[in-house]
């Protein structure tokens, strides 16, 4: 039967003759595009990695910024409303210690530790100031 039908060969229509050249050209173009895509992806990942380490952090200021003049005017015997007028609303008004107001302030610039720290406690008896604790220590790791 082979003689009648001729030899059995399997040839891909794309890989014979002039089509074979077109197939190889297309394959070369695809590999170049693939390589460009890989280079662009790598460059993008590299850029994102480099930029993520250089993110700007703004200065963080928390609490009540008090002037030394205002703190010097604070006296024993003042009422709560006078203290609030002079220093402002306290940063910490603890419901468990209603007779103590804490005025806390710190500023942290960038990723560094806090550069300016201040903590003042005002203790009341009834409605009047009984004691003022100035310049208490804040945590060192703040």
N, CA, C and O atoms as CSV, one atom per row, in Angstrom:
chain,resi,resn,atom,element,x,y,z
A,1,UNK,N,N,0.794,-1.178,0.000
A,1,UNK,CA,C,0.000,0.000,0.000
A,1,UNK,C,C,0.848,1.259,0.000
A,1,UNK,O,O,0.419,2.291,-0.515
A,2,UNK,N,N,1.958,1.195,0.529
A,2,UNK,CA,C,2.798,2.371,0.549
A,2,UNK,C,C,3.184,2.788,-0.846
A,2,UNK,O,O,3.225,3.979,-1.151
A,3,UNK,N,N,3.454,1.871,-1.656
A,3,UNK,CA,C,3.866,2.215,-3.009
A,3,UNK,C,C,2.729,2.906,-3.747
A,3,UNK,O,O,2.958,3.802,-4.560
A,4,UNK,N,N,1.537,2.495,-3.467
A,4,UNK,CA,C,0.406,3.072,-4.145
A,4,UNK,C,C,0.139,4.497,-3.702
A,4,UNK,O,O,-0.098,5.382,-4.524
A,5,UNK,N,N,0.180,4.713,-2.379
A,5,UNK,CA,C,-0.128,6.042,-1.856
A,5,UNK,C,C,1.104,6.922,-1.716
A,5,UNK,O,O,0.962,8.129,-1.520
A,6,UNK,N,N,2.226,6.403,-1.802
A,6,UNK,CA,C,3.454,7.173,-1.672
A,6,UNK,C,C,3.980,7.112,-0.236
A,6,UNK,O,O,3.320,6.572,0.652
A,7,UNK,N,N,5.140,7.654,-0.026
A,7,UNK,CA,C,5.723,7.588,1.306
A,7,UNK,C,C,4.927,8.447,2.301
A,7,UNK,O,O,4.419,9.515,1.957
A,8,UNK,N,N,4.837,7.960,3.516
A,8,UNK,CA,C,4.116,8.680,4.574
A,8,UNK,C,C,5.098,9.624,5.261
A,8,UNK,O,O,6.056,9.190,5.901
A,9,UNK,N,N,4.849,10.873,5.121
A,9,UNK,CA,C,5.684,11.882,5.796
A,9,UNK,C,C,4.776,12.880,6.490
A,9,UNK,O,O,3.681,13.200,6.028
A,10,UNK,N,N,5.261,13.340,7.575
A,10,UNK,CA,C,4.489,14.353,8.311
A,10,UNK,C,C,5.275,15.645,8.280
A,10,UNK,O,O,6.339,15.756,8.890
A,11,UNK,N,N,4.765,16.581,7.592
A,11,UNK,CA,C,5.394,17.887,7.518
A,11,UNK,C,C,4.387,18.931,7.998
A,11,UNK,O,O,3.215,18.931,7.620
A,12,UNK,N,N,4.892,19.804,8.833
A,12,UNK,CA,C,4.039,20.885,9.292
A,12,UNK,C,C,3.964,21.936,8.186
A,12,UNK,O,O,4.998,22.323,7.640
A,13,UNK,N,N,2.784,22.397,7.853
A,13,UNK,CA,C,2.679,23.382,6.784
A,13,UNK,C,C,3.366,24.696,7.139
A,13,UNK,O,O,3.720,25.458,6.240
A,14,UNK,N,N,3.566,24.986,8.440
A,14,UNK,CA,C,4.203,26.236,8.824
A,14,UNK,C,C,5.723,26.166,8.724
A,14,UNK,O,O,6.375,27.205,8.623
A,15,UNK,N,N,6.290,24.992,8.750
A,15,UNK,CA,C,7.740,24.873,8.817
A,15,UNK,C,C,8.366,24.432,7.495
A,15,UNK,O,O,9.506,23.966,7.474
A,16,UNK,N,N,7.667,24.568,6.451
A,16,UNK,CA,C,8.233,24.195,5.158
A,16,UNK,C,C,8.215,25.389,4.230
A,16,UNK,O,O,7.262,26.168,4.231
A,17,UNK,N,N,9.231,25.533,3.461
A,17,UNK,CA,C,9.277,26.567,2.426
A,17,UNK,C,C,9.316,27.959,2.997
A,17,UNK,O,O,9.911,28.187,4.050
A,18,UNK,N,N,8.672,28.915,2.297
A,18,UNK,CA,C,8.707,30.310,2.724
A,18,UNK,C,C,7.995,30.543,4.058
A,18,UNK,O,O,8.302,31.495,4.775
A,19,UNK,N,N,7.049,29.672,4.378
A,19,UNK,CA,C,6.354,29.836,5.658
A,19,UNK,C,C,7.284,29.543,6.834
A,19,UNK,O,O,7.112,30.082,7.928
A,20,UNK,N,N,8.258,28.694,6.595
A,20,UNK,CA,C,9.212,28.378,7.650
A,20,UNK,C,C,9.990,29.630,8.054
A,20,UNK,O,O,10.234,29.845,9.241
A,21,UNK,N,N,10.372,30.437,7.108
A,21,UNK,CA,C,11.087,31.668,7.406
A,21,UNK,C,C,10.202,32.636,8.202
A,21,UNK,O,O,10.671,33.274,9.145
A,22,UNK,N,N,8.936,32.744,7.825
A,22,UNK,CA,C,8.006,33.627,8.528
A,22,UNK,C,C,7.824,33.151,9.964
A,22,UNK,O,O,7.776,33.954,10.896
A,23,UNK,N,N,7.724,31.840,10.129
A,23,UNK,CA,C,7.551,31.280,11.471
A,23,UNK,C,C,8.753,31.609,12.346
A,23,UNK,O,O,8.587,31.990,13.505
A,24,UNK,N,N,9.969,31.467,11.803
A,24,UNK,CA,C,11.174,31.777,12.561
A,24,UNK,C,C,11.257,33.272,12.878
A,24,UNK,O,O,11.692,33.636,13.970
A,25,UNK,N,N,10.854,34.146,11.955
A,25,UNK,CA,C,10.862,35.588,12.206
A,25,UNK,C,C,9.891,35.948,13.325
A,25,UNK,O,O,10.216,36.730,14.218
A,26,UNK,N,N,8.695,35.366,13.264
A,26,UNK,CA,C,7.702,35.630,14.308
A,26,UNK,C,C,8.188,35.143,15.671
A,26,UNK,O,O,7.975,35.797,16.692
A,27,UNK,N,N,8.838,33.993,15.666
A,27,UNK,CA,C,9.369,33.442,16.919
A,27,UNK,C,C,10.455,34.359,17.470
A,27,UNK,O,O,10.519,34.576,18.680
A,28,UNK,N,N,11.292,34.889,16.623
A,28,UNK,CA,C,12.341,35.806,17.058
A,28,UNK,C,C,11.724,37.091,17.606
A,28,UNK,O,O,12.196,37.611,18.617
A,29,UNK,N,N,10.675,37.615,16.960
A,29,UNK,CA,C,10.004,38.819,17.435
A,29,UNK,C,C,9.370,38.582,18.796
A,29,UNK,O,O,9.438,39.433,19.683
A,30,UNK,N,N,8.739,37.394,18.952
A,30,UNK,CA,C,8.117,37.063,20.233
A,30,UNK,C,C,9.164,36.978,21.337
A,30,UNK,O,O,8.909,37.433,22.452
A,31,UNK,N,N,10.302,36.424,21.066
A,31,UNK,CA,C,11.331,36.309,22.092
A,31,UNK,C,C,11.901,37.682,22.453
A,31,UNK,O,O,12.216,37.931,23.616
A,32,UNK,N,N,12.038,38.580,21.462
A,32,UNK,CA,C,12.515,39.934,21.742
A,32,UNK,C,C,11.486,40.670,22.598
A,32,UNK,O,O,11.852,41.338,23.565
A,33,UNK,N,N,10.195,40.555,22.249
A,33,UNK,CA,C,9.148,41.199,23.037
A,33,UNK,C,C,9.109,40.623,24.445
A,33,UNK,O,O,8.916,41.356,25.415
A,34,UNK,N,N,9.290,39.324,24.557
A,34,UNK,CA,C,9.323,38.678,25.863
A,34,UNK,C,C,10.478,39.222,26.694
A,34,UNK,O,O,10.317,39.490,27.885
A,35,UNK,N,N,11.630,39.384,26.077
A,35,UNK,CA,C,12.800,39.898,26.768
A,35,UNK,C,C,12.571,41.350,27.188
A,35,UNK,O,O,12.939,41.728,28.300
A,36,UNK,N,N,11.976,42.164,26.328
A,36,UNK,CA,C,11.677,43.551,26.683
A,36,UNK,C,C,10.705,43.616,27.857
A,36,UNK,O,O,10.865,44.426,28.771
A,37,UNK,N,N,9.706,42.758,27.815
A,37,UNK,CA,C,8.727,42.738,28.892
A,37,UNK,C,C,9.405,42.355,30.208
A,37,UNK,O,O,9.094,42.931,31.250
A,38,UNK,N,N,10.312,41.408,30.172
A,38,UNK,CA,C,11.035,41.012,31.381
A,38,UNK,C,C,11.914,42.145,31.890
A,38,UNK,O,O,11.997,42.366,33.098
A,39,UNK,N,N,12.566,42.858,30.993
A,39,UNK,CA,C,13.422,43.973,31.391
A,39,UNK,C,C,12.584,45.088,32.013
A,39,UNK,O,O,12.970,45.645,33.041
A,40,UNK,N,N,11.450,45.422,31.410
A,40,UNK,CA,C,10.577,46.456,31.955
A,40,UNK,C,C,10.045,46.053,33.330
A,40,UNK,O,O,9.992,46.876,34.244
A,41,UNK,N,N,9.660,44.809,33.471
A,41,UNK,CA,C,9.151,44.325,34.756
A,41,UNK,C,C,10.247,44.398,35.814
A,41,UNK,O,O,9.999,44.838,36.937
A,42,UNK,N,N,11.448,43.973,35.463
A,42,UNK,CA,C,12.567,44.023,36.401
A,42,UNK,C,C,12.882,45.466,36.789
A,42,UNK,O,O,13.125,45.755,37.961
A,43,UNK,N,N,12.880,46.367,35.817
A,43,UNK,CA,C,13.164,47.783,36.097
A,43,UNK,C,C,12.092,48.373,37.011
A,43,UNK,O,O,12.407,49.137,37.924
A,44,UNK,N,N,10.842,48.025,36.773
A,44,UNK,CA,C,9.754,48.518,37.611
A,44,UNK,C,C,9.900,47.999,39.039
A,44,UNK,O,O,9.742,48.766,39.989
A,45,UNK,N,N,10.194,46.729,39.204
A,45,UNK,CA,C,10.376,46.163,40.541
A,45,UNK,C,C,11.575,46.790,41.251
A,45,UNK,O,O,11.523,47.050,42.453
A,46,UNK,N,N,12.635,47.027,40.518
A,46,UNK,CA,C,13.812,47.665,41.092
A,46,UNK,C,C,13.494,49.087,41.554
A,46,UNK,O,O,13.902,49.502,42.639
A,47,UNK,N,N,12.767,49.824,40.728
A,47,UNK,CA,C,12.391,51.195,41.089
A,47,UNK,C,C,11.494,51.216,42.328
A,47,UNK,O,O,11.695,52.041,43.219
A,48,UNK,N,N,10.525,50.336,42.393
A,48,UNK,CA,C,9.628,50.277,43.549
A,48,UNK,C,C,10.414,49.918,44.808
A,48,UNK,O,O,10.163,50.480,45.874
A,49,UNK,N,N,11.346,49.005,44.697
A,49,UNK,CA,C,12.152,48.604,45.848
A,49,UNK,C,C,13.015,49.760,46.341
A,49,UNK,O,O,13.118,49.987,47.547
A,50,UNK,N,N,13.624,50.479,45.433
A,50,UNK,CA,C,14.484,51.584,45.831
A,50,UNK,C,C,13.694,52.744,46.422
A,50,UNK,O,O,14.131,53.366,47.391
A,51,UNK,N,N,12.547,53.032,45.850
A,51,UNK,CA,C,11.753,54.164,46.318
A,51,UNK,C,C,11.088,53.863,47.656
A,51,UNK,O,O,10.890,54.777,48.457
A,52,UNK,N,N,10.741,52.618,47.916
A,52,UNK,CA,C,10.037,52.294,49.149
A,52,UNK,C,C,10.900,52.533,50.380
A,52,UNK,O,O,10.357,52.760,51.462
A,53,UNK,N,N,12.208,52.491,50.258
A,53,UNK,CA,C,13.082,52.770,51.390
A,53,UNK,C,C,13.292,54.250,51.622
A,53,UNK,O,O,13.866,54.627,52.644
A,54,UNK,N,N,12.857,55.087,50.728
A,54,UNK,CA,C,13.094,56.532,50.819
A,54,UNK,C,C,11.811,57.313,51.057
A,54,UNK,O,O,11.700,58.463,50.633
A,55,UNK,N,N,10.862,56.717,51.716
A,55,UNK,CA,C,9.583,57.381,51.943
A,55,UNK,C,C,9.748,58.443,53.026
A,55,UNK,O,O,10.317,58.183,54.086
A,56,UNK,N,N,9.250,59.626,52.748
A,56,UNK,CA,C,9.346,60.744,53.678
A,56,UNK,C,C,8.354,60.556,54.819
A,56,UNK,O,O,7.196,60.203,54.599
A,57,UNK,N,N,8.819,60.794,56.027
A,57,UNK,CA,C,7.931,60.782,57.170
A,57,UNK,C,C,7.893,62.183,57.765
A,57,UNK,O,O,8.925,62.752,58.122
A,58,UNK,N,N,6.717,62.714,57.863
A,58,UNK,CA,C,6.547,64.067,58.386
A,58,UNK,C,C,6.787,64.091,59.885
A,58,UNK,O,O,6.735,63.058,60.552
A,59,UNK,N,N,7.046,65.265,60.399
A,59,UNK,CA,C,7.228,65.436,61.837
A,59,UNK,C,C,5.905,65.149,62.542
A,59,UNK,O,O,4.841,65.563,62.080
A,60,UNK,N,N,5.983,64.444,63.650
A,60,UNK,CA,C,4.797,64.058,64.410
A,60,UNK,C,C,4.778,64.857,65.700
A,60,UNK,O,O,5.668,64.726,66.540
A,61,UNK,N,N,3.769,65.674,65.845
A,61,UNK,CA,C,3.618,66.504,67.033
A,61,UNK,C,C,2.340,66.066,67.746
A,61,UNK,O,O,1.255,66.100,67.167
A,62,UNK,N,N,2.480,65.656,69.007
A,62,UNK,CA,C,1.329,65.159,69.763
A,62,UNK,C,C,1.203,65.925,71.065
A,62,UNK,O,O,2.201,66.212,71.726
A,63,UNK,N,N,-0.008,66.251,71.426
A,63,UNK,CA,C,-0.271,66.815,72.745
A,63,UNK,C,C,-0.481,68.307,72.748
A,63,UNK,O,O,-0.780,68.924,71.725
A,64,UNK,N,N,-0.311,68.880,73.957
A,64,UNK,CA,C,-0.511,70.298,74.188
A,64,UNK,C,C,0.843,70.999,74.227
A,64,UNK,O,O,1.648,70.744,75.122
A,65,UNK,N,N,1.095,71.870,73.270
A,65,UNK,CA,C,2.315,72.666,73.274
A,65,UNK,C,C,2.094,73.843,74.212
A,65,UNK,O,O,1.293,74.735,73.933
A,66,UNK,N,N,2.819,73.834,75.332
A,66,UNK,CA,C,2.633,74.853,76.361
A,66,UNK,C,C,3.836,75.778,76.398
A,66,UNK,O,O,4.981,75.336,76.305
A,67,UNK,N,N,3.562,77.057,76.533
A,67,UNK,CA,C,4.629,78.037,76.706
A,67,UNK,C,C,5.081,78.039,78.165
A,67,UNK,O,O,4.281,77.808,79.072
A,68,UNK,N,N,6.354,78.298,78.378
A,68,UNK,CA,C,6.883,78.344,79.741
A,68,UNK,C,C,6.226,79.468,80.541
A,68,UNK,O,O,6.054,79.352,81.754
A,69,UNK,N,N,5.859,80.558,79.857
A,69,UNK,CA,C,5.188,81.666,80.532
A,69,UNK,C,C,3.840,81.221,81.111
A,69,UNK,O,O,3.483,81.595,82.228
A,70,UNK,N,N,3.101,80.426,80.346
A,70,UNK,CA,C,1.806,79.930,80.823
A,70,UNK,C,C,1.989,78.977,82.002
A,70,UNK,O,O,1.207,78.997,82.953
A,71,UNK,N,N,3.009,78.157,81.935
A,71,UNK,CA,C,3.253,77.206,83.027
A,71,UNK,C,C,3.663,77.962,84.290
A,71,UNK,O,O,3.283,77.575,85.395
A,72,UNK,N,N,4.428,79.026,84.133
A,72,UNK,CA,C,4.844,79.822,85.293
A,72,UNK,C,C,3.660,80.533,85.943
A,72,UNK,O,O,3.712,80.813,87.141
A,73,UNK,N,N,2.610,80.830,85.208
A,73,UNK,CA,C,1.424,81.494,85.758
A,73,UNK,C,C,0.529,80.534,86.530
A,73,UNK,O,O,-0.356,80.965,87.269
A,74,UNK,N,N,0.752,79.245,86.363
A,74,UNK,CA,C,-0.055,78.231,87.038
A,74,UNK,C,C,0.254,78.245,88.537
A,74,UNK,O,O,1.412,78.114,88.936
A,75,UNK,N,N,-0.773,78.402,89.356
A,75,UNK,CA,C,-0.590,78.511,90.803
A,75,UNK,C,C,-1.548,77.598,91.539
A,75,UNK,O,O,-2.606,77.224,91.032
A,76,UNK,N,N,-1.145,77.251,92.749
A,76,UNK,CA,C,-2.019,76.486,93.634
A,76,UNK,C,C,-3.185,77.385,94.026
A,76,UNK,O,O,-2.986,78.557,94.345
A,77,UNK,N,N,-4.403,76.841,94.002
A,77,UNK,CA,C,-5.600,77.596,94.364
A,77,UNK,C,C,-6.421,78.039,93.166
A,77,UNK,O,O,-7.534,78.537,93.336
A,78,UNK,N,N,-5.897,77.869,91.955
A,78,UNK,CA,C,-6.665,78.229,90.752
A,78,UNK,C,C,-7.804,77.231,90.563
A,78,UNK,O,O,-7.713,76.086,91.006
A,79,UNK,N,N,-8.884,77.675,89.898
A,79,UNK,CA,C,-10.017,76.784,89.640
A,79,UNK,C,C,-9.765,76.007,88.343
A,79,UNK,O,O,-8.855,76.328,87.579
A,80,UNK,N,N,-10.586,74.987,88.114
A,80,UNK,CA,C,-10.462,74.171,86.902
A,80,UNK,C,C,-10.657,75.023,85.653
A,80,UNK,O,O,-9.933,74.854,84.672
A,81,UNK,N,N,-11.625,75.935,85.677
A,81,UNK,CA,C,-11.879,76.763,84.493
A,81,UNK,C,C,-10.709,77.713,84.227
A,81,UNK,O,O,-10.409,78.003,83.068
A,82,UNK,N,N,-10.049,78.200,85.272
A,82,UNK,CA,C,-8.883,79.064,85.082
A,82,UNK,C,C,-7.727,78.281,84.451
A,82,UNK,O,O,-7.035,78.782,83.565
A,83,UNK,N,N,-7.534,77.060,84.917
A,83,UNK,CA,C,-6.469,76.219,84.372
A,83,UNK,C,C,-6.772,75.886,82.913
A,83,UNK,O,O,-5.880,75.906,82.066
A,84,UNK,N,N,-8.031,75.583,82.630
A,84,UNK,CA,C,-8.405,75.277,81.253
A,84,UNK,C,C,-8.231,76.497,80.353
A,84,UNK,O,O,-7.813,76.354,79.204
A,85,UNK,N,N,-8.538,77.677,80.844
A,85,UNK,CA,C,-8.343,78.901,80.072
A,85,UNK,C,C,-6.863,79.159,79.824
A,85,UNK,O,O,-6.479,79.598,78.740
A,86,UNK,N,N,-6.034,78.889,80.823
A,86,UNK,CA,C,-4.603,79.168,80.738
A,86,UNK,C,C,-3.859,78.145,79.884
A,86,UNK,O,O,-3.060,78.522,79.027
A,87,UNK,N,N,-4.110,76.859,80.106
A,87,UNK,CA,C,-3.346,75.790,79.440
A,87,UNK,C,C,-4.122,75.071,78.334
A,87,UNK,O,O,-3.521,74.381,77.510
A,88,UNK,N,N,-5.412,75.220,78.305
A,88,UNK,CA,C,-6.211,74.514,77.312
A,88,UNK,C,C,-6.758,73.209,77.880
A,88,UNK,O,O,-6.547,72.881,79.047
A,89,UNK,N,N,-7.456,72.486,77.038
A,89,UNK,CA,C,-8.017,71.204,77.447
A,89,UNK,C,C,-6.881,70.202,77.651
A,89,UNK,O,O,-5.975,70.126,76.822
A,90,UNK,N,N,-6.916,69.435,78.739
A,90,UNK,CA,C,-5.816,68.505,78.985
A,90,UNK,C,C,-5.767,67.384,77.945
A,90,UNK,O,O,-6.793,66.959,77.414
A,91,UNK,N,N,-4.558,66.925,77.673
A,91,UNK,CA,C,-4.367,65.825,76.721
A,91,UNK,C,C,-4.980,64.553,77.272
A,91,UNK,O,O,-5.620,63.798,76.539
A,92,UNK,N,N,-4.790,64.313,78.553
A,92,UNK,CA,C,-5.309,63.099,79.181
A,92,UNK,C,C,-6.216,63.517,80.327
A,92,UNK,O,O,-5.753,64.094,81.311
A,93,UNK,N,N,-7.504,63.229,80.204
A,93,UNK,CA,C,-8.453,63.421,81.288
A,93,UNK,C,C,-8.926,62.021,81.671
A,93,UNK,O,O,-9.881,61.494,81.099
A,94,UNK,N,N,-8.252,61.440,82.631
A,94,UNK,CA,C,-8.470,60.048,83.006
A,94,UNK,C,C,-9.744,59.918,83.830
A,94,UNK,O,O,-9.872,60.579,84.860
A,95,UNK,N,N,-10.696,59.078,83.401
A,95,UNK,CA,C,-11.932,58.916,84.179
A,95,UNK,C,C,-11.689,58.216,85.518
A,95,UNK,O,O,-12.524,58.314,86.417
A,96,UNK,N,N,-10.567,57.516,85.668
A,96,UNK,CA,C,-10.261,56.840,86.930
A,96,UNK,C,C,-9.589,57.782,87.926
A,96,UNK,O,O,-9.598,57.531,89.131
A,97,UNK,N,N,-9.011,58.862,87.419
A,97,UNK,CA,C,-8.380,59.877,88.265
A,97,UNK,C,C,-8.948,61.237,87.858
A,97,UNK,O,O,-8.280,62.020,87.183
A,98,UNK,N,N,-10.160,61.504,88.265
A,98,UNK,CA,C,-10.840,62.723,87.854
A,98,UNK,C,C,-10.194,63.976,88.439
A,98,UNK,O,O,-10.423,65.081,87.946
A,99,UNK,N,N,-9.403,63.813,89.466
A,99,UNK,CA,C,-8.769,64.960,90.116
A,99,UNK,C,C,-7.379,65.248,89.556
A,99,UNK,O,O,-6.638,66.047,90.128
A,100,UNK,N,N,-7.020,64.613,88.454
A,100,UNK,CA,C,-5.699,64.866,87.869
A,100,UNK,C,C,-5.844,65.113,86.368
A,100,UNK,O,O,-6.485,64.343,85.653
A,101,UNK,N,N,-5.241,66.191,85.918
A,101,UNK,CA,C,-5.174,66.494,84.488
A,101,UNK,C,C,-3.714,66.393,84.060
A,101,UNK,O,O,-2.824,66.917,84.731
A,102,UNK,N,N,-3.477,65.726,82.956
A,102,UNK,CA,C,-2.122,65.579,82.435
A,102,UNK,C,C,-2.007,66.312,81.112
A,102,UNK,O,O,-2.812,66.118,80.201
A,103,UNK,N,N,-0.994,67.157,81.023
A,103,UNK,CA,C,-0.676,67.865,79.793
A,103,UNK,C,C,0.632,67.277,79.261
A,103,UNK,O,O,1.700,67.481,79.838
A,104,UNK,N,N,0.527,66.548,78.156
A,104,UNK,CA,C,1.677,65.845,77.589
A,104,UNK,C,C,1.953,66.425,76.207
A,104,UNK,O,O,1.031,66.716,75.444
A,105,UNK,N,N,3.236,66.588,75.898
A,105,UNK,CA,C,3.623,67.064,74.575
A,105,UNK,C,C,4.934,66.422,74.173
A,105,UNK,O,O,5.869,66.332,74.968
A,106,UNK,N,N,4.991,65.971,72.912
A,106,UNK,CA,C,6.270,65.547,72.345
A,106,UNK,C,C,6.233,65.760,70.846
A,106,UNK,O,O,5.169,65.788,70.226
A,107,UNK,N,N,7.431,65.911,70.272
A,107,UNK,CA,C,7.555,66.054,68.829
A,107,UNK,C,C,8.632,65.085,68.360
A,107,UNK,O,O,9.717,64.997,68.935
A,108,UNK,N,N,8.300,64.366,67.303
A,108,UNK,CA,C,9.237,63.410,66.705
A,108,UNK,C,C,9.392,63.789,65.235
A,108,UNK,O,O,8.409,63.883,64.500
A,109,UNK,N,N,10.629,64.005,64.820
A,109,UNK,CA,C,10.905,64.422,63.450
A,109,UNK,C,C,11.423,63.222,62.673
A,109,UNK,O,O,12.449,62.640,63.026
A,110,UNK,N,N,10.716,62.859,61.623
A,110,UNK,CA,C,11.114,61.723,60.790
A,110,UNK,C,C,11.048,60.432,61.566
A,110,UNK,O,O,10.070,60.161,62.262
A,111,UNK,N,N,12.107,59.627,61.442
A,111,UNK,CA,C,12.156,58.330,62.118
A,111,UNK,C,C,12.967,58.378,63.402
A,111,UNK,O,O,13.231,57.343,64.015
A,112,UNK,N,N,13.362,59.574,63.808
A,112,UNK,CA,C,14.176,59.725,65.008
A,112,UNK,C,C,13.288,59.716,66.241
A,112,UNK,O,O,12.071,59.876,66.146
A,113,UNK,N,N,13.906,59.528,67.395
A,113,UNK,CA,C,13.152,59.564,68.644
A,113,UNK,C,C,12.695,60.997,68.926
A,113,UNK,O,O,13.149,61.951,68.295
A,114,UNK,N,N,11.798,61.114,69.879
A,114,UNK,CA,C,11.232,62.421,70.211
A,114,UNK,C,C,12.327,63.376,70.658
A,114,UNK,O,O,13.174,63.021,71.478
A,115,UNK,N,N,12.306,64.587,70.119
A,115,UNK,CA,C,13.328,65.574,70.458
A,115,UNK,C,C,12.873,66.488,71.601
A,115,UNK,O,O,13.687,66.863,72.445
A,116,UNK,N,N,11.620,66.841,71.642
A,116,UNK,CA,C,11.103,67.703,72.708
A,116,UNK,C,C,9.990,66.952,73.424
A,116,UNK,O,O,9.027,66.498,72.806
A,117,UNK,N,N,10.142,66.832,74.746
A,117,UNK,CA,C,9.142,66.127,75.541
A,117,UNK,C,C,8.782,66.987,76.747
A,117,UNK,O,O,9.637,67.645,77.339
A,118,UNK,N,N,7.514,66.968,77.095
A,118,UNK,CA,C,7.088,67.694,78.284
A,118,UNK,C,C,5.832,67.025,78.830
A,118,UNK,O,O,4.919,66.675,78.082
A,119,UNK,N,N,5.808,66.858,80.146
A,119,UNK,CA,C,4.652,66.253,80.808
A,119,UNK,C,C,4.423,66.992,82.109
A,119,UNK,O,O,5.290,67.013,82.983
A,120,UNK,N,N,3.257,67.599,82.237
A,120,UNK,CA,C,2.894,68.367,83.426
A,120,UNK,C,C,1.572,67.810,83.953
A,120,UNK,O,O,0.621,67.610,83.197
A,121,UNK,N,N,1.531,67.566,85.243
A,121,UNK,CA,C,0.302,67.077,85.877
A,121,UNK,C,C,-0.222,68.130,86.840
A,121,UNK,O,O,0.528,68.725,87.614
A,122,UNK,N,N,-1.522,68.340,86.770
A,122,UNK,CA,C,-2.196,69.284,87.667
A,122,UNK,C,C,-3.173,68.466,88.499
A,122,UNK,O,O,-4.053,67.795,87.959
A,123,UNK,N,N,-3.012,68.526,89.814
A,123,UNK,CA,C,-3.849,67.735,90.719
A,123,UNK,C,C,-4.783,68.687,91.457
A,123,UNK,O,O,-4.364,69.720,91.980
A,124,UNK,N,N,-6.062,68.310,91.486
A,124,UNK,CA,C,-7.105,69.135,92.084
A,124,UNK,C,C,-7.618,68.494,93.371
A,124,UNK,O,O,-7.606,67.274,93.532
A,125,UNK,N,N,-8.062,69.343,94.266
A,125,UNK,CA,C,-8.852,68.922,95.425
A,125,UNK,C,C,-10.142,69.707,95.332
A,125,UNK,O,O,-10.166,70.922,95.527
A,126,UNK,N,N,-11.197,69.005,95.038
A,126,UNK,CA,C,-12.463,69.682,94.788
A,126,UNK,C,C,-12.403,70.368,93.436
A,126,UNK,O,O,-12.300,69.709,92.402
A,127,UNK,N,N,-12.469,71.713,93.444
A,127,UNK,CA,C,-12.430,72.464,92.193
A,127,UNK,C,C,-11.176,73.335,92.083
A,127,UNK,O,O,-11.052,74.132,91.153
A,128,UNK,N,N,-10.245,73.181,93.035
A,128,UNK,CA,C,-9.068,74.042,93.050
A,128,UNK,C,C,-7.787,73.214,92.935
A,128,UNK,O,O,-7.728,72.058,93.355
A,129,UNK,N,N,-6.763,73.845,92.350
A,129,UNK,CA,C,-5.463,73.195,92.169
A,129,UNK,C,C,-4.818,73.019,93.532
A,129,UNK,O,O,-4.709,73.969,94.307
A,130,UNK,N,N,-4.389,71.782,93.821
A,130,UNK,CA,C,-3.695,71.532,95.081
A,130,UNK,C,C,-2.204,71.279,94.866
A,130,UNK,O,O,-1.393,71.521,95.760
A,131,UNK,N,N,-1.847,70.792,93.674
A,131,UNK,CA,C,-0.443,70.466,93.425
A,131,UNK,C,C,-0.185,70.500,91.916
A,131,UNK,O,O,-1.034,70.095,91.121
A,132,UNK,N,N,0.993,70.988,91.538
A,132,UNK,CA,C,1.413,71.004,90.137
A,132,UNK,C,C,2.736,70.260,90.053
A,132,UNK,O,O,3.703,70.631,90.719
A,133,UNK,N,N,2.783,69.206,89.235
A,133,UNK,CA,C,4.014,68.433,89.032
A,133,UNK,C,C,4.530,68.791,87.648
A,133,UNK,O,O,3.905,68.474,86.636
A,134,UNK,N,N,5.695,69.464,87.617
A,134,UNK,CA,C,6.271,69.940,86.354
A,134,UNK,C,C,7.352,68.986,85.867
A,134,UNK,O,O,8.022,68.322,86.657
A,135,UNK,N,N,7.505,68.936,84.565
A,135,UNK,CA,C,8.597,68.205,83.891
A,135,UNK,C,C,8.767,66.772,84.387
A,135,UNK,O,O,9.849,66.372,84.818
A,136,UNK,N,N,7.700,66.025,84.320
A,136,UNK,CA,C,7.779,64.595,84.620
A,136,UNK,C,C,8.462,63.890,83.463
A,136,UNK,O,O,8.477,64.408,82.346
A,137,UNK,N,N,9.021,62.729,83.709
A,137,UNK,CA,C,9.763,61.992,82.682
A,137,UNK,C,C,8.812,61.161,81.830
A,137,UNK,O,O,7.959,60.438,82.345
A,138,UNK,N,N,8.980,61.280,80.506
A,138,UNK,CA,C,8.277,60.394,79.570
A,138,UNK,C,C,9.169,59.209,79.273
A,138,UNK,O,O,10.357,59.223,79.597
A,139,UNK,N,N,8.609,58.191,78.663
A,139,UNK,CA,C,9.388,56.999,78.304
A,139,UNK,C,C,10.556,57.389,77.400
A,139,UNK,O,O,10.439,58.285,76.564
A,140,UNK,N,N,11.657,56.717,77.578
A,140,UNK,CA,C,12.862,57.026,76.789
A,140,UNK,C,C,12.732,56.582,75.341
A,140,UNK,O,O,13.357,57.172,74.460
A,141,UNK,N,N,11.931,55.550,75.076
A,141,UNK,CA,C,11.826,55.021,73.700
A,141,UNK,C,C,10.795,55.760,72.867
A,141,UNK,O,O,10.547,55.371,71.726
A,142,UNK,N,N,10.198,56.791,73.387
A,142,UNK,CA,C,9.181,57.561,72.677
A,142,UNK,C,C,9.786,58.389,71.571
A,142,UNK,O,O,9.068,59.101,70.869
